[in-house]
Amino acid sequence: MKIKELAQLIEGFVEGDNDIDIKGLSGIEKAKSGDLTFAIDEDKLKVAERSNASCILTNRTIRKSSKALIRVTNPKLSFLIIYNTFNTPKDRESFIHPMATVSNSARIGRNVWIGPNVSIEEGAEIGDHVIIESNSSIKKNCEIDSFCHIYPNVTLYENTKLQKNVTLHSGVVVGSDGFGYVKDKGKIYKFPQLGRVIIEDDVEIGSNTTIDRGSLSDTVIGAGTKIDNLCQIAHNVKIGKNALIAAQCGISGSTVIGDNVTMGGQAGIVDNVTIGNDVTIGAKSAVIGSIKSGEIVWGVPARPIAQTKRQMAVLSWLTKNFEIFSKKTKKED
């Protein structure tokens, strides 16, 4: 596509030759002639100008350049839109690998691609344009709606439901039993795990993340939510829409999380608490109580971020001045 066509696509305006053909996208370091790259500050712009890139996507305030520029309000989002335009996924033709095992009672939609050693058990329903890659296991009565992509070595336990356009990366386990037990007279008894997992539209879940089925109610992951690698979501958890949950987070059972919540890496939440909408939880935080909508919390235990920073500043000051206080104490004694 020509630069002027790309600019029209992302509502940008061009400085320089707008008739150059753009054949691909690239990071600055590997950019070659015919590539579009992006730079969002002066230092990146200097590097991009030394590259072979034919065009630079940037913001509306950066200086002029010897290379052609497309100026936009949000360069990263515009780069993503152009990337998706150049890389529109092509439908795979219907295919079931001869080493796959598909139950006769499973219902398979149109243009479904099933790789080697995949197992699809009885009662499963697979929608149109679904991709299920090698060694994945789809157990009884699972529902997978259209345009889902399941990477290798994924396991869906029975009755799991995926809505449209869900992506599960390698090693994800959805619907295993929650950690529910009852103690009595020196013995531990397993509490029934009768619920399902429901994953709504446009959710993406990273490698080796595990999501437990509900014990009595369902575990639900809201539409648009993105969960990173190596996370643990316990039974009965309800996560709202468009949450961002970074790697190694843990969410304990029956916790309710609102819409647009962000959790930094290795944050943990205890069971049976409620997190409001638009909450940000800093990395490595330990959430031990409910959080109101709109709050930003951080620390162990997690507190409003301004409070945590004040406590850290006071602790730092006390540490630096500890000897002074020690000397004063000794003199008074």
N, C-alpha and C positions, 0 to 999 in steps of 0.2 A: 504493500500500500504506500501511496505517496504521503509525505509529511502533512500536506494540507488535509488529506482525508482522515489521518489519525487525529489531527487537531480538532476537526469537526466532531469526531466520535467522542472526544473527552471534553468538549467545550473549552478548548484552549486557543491561544493565538500564537502565530508563528513569527519569529524574527529570523531573517535569512532566507535561503532558498527553500521554498515550500514545495518544490517539484521533485525533490530527491525521493527515490524509491527506498523504502525501509523493508528489509527482508527478514529481520529478526530482532530479538531483544537480548541484552547482555549486561552483566555487571561491568563496571568501569575497567577493571584490570584485564578482562578478556575481550573487550569490545573490538570489533573489526569493521571494515568498511561495509556499509549497508545496515549496521546495527543502530538501534536506539538504546541509549542508556539514560540514567537519571542521576542528578546531583542536586542536593537540597541545601548546600552551604558553599561558601567561597572556596574552602579547601578542596572539596569534592569536584567543584567546577574546574579548578586548575588541573586536577588529575584527568578529568574527562576531556579537557581541551588537548591534552598531550596524547590521548588515545586515538585509535583509528575510527572511533564512532562517527557516524554521519549526522546524528542528531542527539541533542541532550534535552531531556524532559526536566523542567525545573519549576521553581515557584515564580510568583509575579513580581517579586522585589529584587531578585538577584541582578547583578550587573549584566551588561551586554557581553556577547561573546563572538569570537571569530567563527564559531561553528553555528549551525542552525539550531535554534531553540524552539521548544514548545513550552509556553508559560501556562501554568494551571494553578488552581487554588490548592490542590492536594496532589503532589507529584506521586506519592506512593500509591494512592488509590487509582490514579490515572494510569500508572504503569501496570497495575493489576488488570484494569479493564482492557488495555492493549494486549497484555499477555493472554488473557482469555480469548480475545478475538483471534490471535494467531494460533491458539492451541485449543480450538473447539474440539472436544472429544468426538471421535467417530464411533457410530454404533458398530458393535461387533455382531457378526451374524450368529444365529443360534448355534450353540455347540455344546455337546456333552462329551467329555473325555471318556474313552472306553474304560479307563480305570476308575471312573467315578461310580458311586452307588446311589441310585435315586429310586426311592420307593414308588411303586406303581400308584399309590394313593396320593402322592405329592402332586400339586398343581403347578405347572411351570408356564410362565408367561412368554411373550414374544421377545426374540433377540436376547435370550438369556445365555450367558457364557459360563460354563461349569468346568473347572479345571481337574487335573488328575488327583485321585484319592480323596475327592470331596465325598462326604456322606450326607444325604438328605433323607430324613426319616419320614415315616408315614404322617399324613395330615398336614405336612408343611405346604405353605403357599408362597410362591416366588413370583413377584410382579414382573412387568416388562422391563427390558434393558438392564437387568441386574447382572453383575459380574461377581462370581464366587471363585476365588483362586484356590490353589492346591492345598490339600490337607485340612481344609476347613470342615467343621462338623455342624450341621443344622439339624437339631433334634426335633422330636415330635411336636407337631402343631405350631411350629414357628410361623410367623407371618413377616414377609419381607416385601415392602412395597417397591414401586418402580424406581429405577435409576440409583439403586444402592450399589456400593462397591465394597466387597468383603475381601480383604487381602489374605495371604496364606496364613494357615495355622490359627484361625479364629474359631472359637466354639460358642455357639448359641444353644443354651439349655432349652428344654421344652417350654413352649408357650411364650417365648420371647417375641416381642413385636417391634419391628423397625418400620417407621413410616418413610416417606419419600426422601431420596437423595441423602441417605445416611452413609458415611464412610467409616469403616472399622479397619484399623491398621493391624499389622501382624501381631498375633499373640493375644489379642483381646479376648476376654472371657465375659460373656453376658449371661446372667441368670443363674449363676451357681448359688448354693444355699448361703444365706446370711449366717453370721456368727451369733446364733441365738441358742442359749442353754439355760437350764434351770437346775439349781443345786438343791439336793434334799438328802439328809442323813448320810453324808459322805459320798454321795454319788452325783454325777452330772448327767442330766437328761437333755437330749436335743429337742428344742422347741420346733413345732412344725413350720415349714417354710412354704406357704401356700400361694403366695402372690406371684406376680409376673414382673418383668421389666418391659417398660414401654419407652422407646426412644423416638422422639418426634422428628419432624422434617429438618433437613439440613444440618444435622448434628455430625461432628467429626470427632472420633475418639482415637487417641494415640496408642502406640504399641504397648502391649503388656499391661494395659489398664484392665481392672476387674470391676464389674458392676453386679452386685448381689440382687437376687430376686427379693420381693417383699415377703415378710412373714405372713401377715394377714391382709395388708393392702399392697398396692403395686409400687415398685420403684419407678420413678418417672424422670426422664431427662428432657428438658424443654427444648422447643424448636430453636435452631440456630446456635446452640451451645457448642463450645469447642473445649475438649478435654485433652490434655497433653499425655505424654507417656507415663507409665508407672504410677497411676493414680488408683486409689481404692475408694469405691462408692458403696456404702453399706446398705443393708436392707431397709426398705420403706423410705429412703431418701427421696425428696422431691426437689428438683432443680428447675428453676424457671427458664425463661427465654434468654438467649444471647449471653449466657455466662461464659467467662474465660477462666479456665482452671489449669494452672501450670503444673509442671512435672512434680511427681512425688507428693501430691496433696492427698490427704485422707479425710473422708467425711463419714462420721459415725452414724449409726442407725437412727431413723426417724427424724432426721434433721430436715428442715424446710428452708430452701434458699430461693430468694426472689429473683426478679429479672435483672439482667445487666450487672451481675455481680462478678468481680474480678478477684481471683485468689492467686497470690504469688507462690512460687515454688516451695514445696515442703511445708506449707501451712496445714494445720489440722483443726478439725472442728469436733467437739464432743457431741454426744447423742442428745436428741430431743431438744434442740434449740432452734430458734427461728432467725434467719438472716434476712433483713429487709431488701428492698430494691436498691439498685445503684450503690451497693456497698463495695468498698475496696479493702481487701485483707492483705497486708504486707507479707513478704516471704518469711518463712519459718515461724510465723505467728501461731500461737496456741489459743484458739477461741474456746472459752469455757462458759460463755453465756450468750444470750440472744443479742442481736445488734439491730439498731433502728435503721430505717432507710436513709441512704445518703451519707452514712458515716464512713470515715477512713480510719482503719485500726491497724495496729502493728505492735508486736512484742509478745513476751511470754510472762504472764498472760496478755492477750491482746487488749489494748486500751486505745482510746482516741489518740491519733498519731501525735498531736501537739503535747499531750500529757506524757506519752512515752519519751519524746525527745527531751522534755524538761527533766524527767527523771534521769535520763542518761547524762544530761549536762551536769546535773547536781552530783551524780555519782562520779563523773570524771573530775569535777572540781574537788570533791572530797578526797579522791585518790591522790591527786597532785599535792594537796595540802595536808595530807595525813600526818607527816612528820611534824609540821608546825603544831597541830593539835596535840600530838603525843608529847612534845616537849612542854607545852603549856600545862598539860595534865600532870606530868611528873613534877613540875615546879610547884603546882598547887598542893600536891601530896606532901 
